Amino acid sequence: MFAPALLAAMGVGSPLGNLLVAIVALLVIVLVGRFLLSVAWKLLLVAGVVVAALYVLSILGLS
């Protein structure tokens, strides 16, 4: 309801305003991506260690 008037008052309809919105959107995407990738990296590391341990145990005949 107030969003179009607010965006127009901030100058978002101008090319520089659109560029600013695009840069902020990319910044948010990169920050969220970095967080998700750090979590994924840790999960893959834990999974790799668990699978390697199970593999060694299967070779030794302990499982």
Phi, psi and omega in degrees: 000306179267350186299313180299319179293321179294316179296320178294322179292329180278353180082023182289339178287345180279162179300319178292324177295318177296321178296319178298316179298318180295319180293319178295320178297317178295322177300315179296318180297317181294318180296317178294319178298319178298318179296313182295322179291325178293322177293316181297320179300316180294319178296318178293324178295315178297316180298319179297318179295317180296315181294320178297319179295317177296323178295315179296318178297324179290326177292321180282351178078024182267355179229000000 
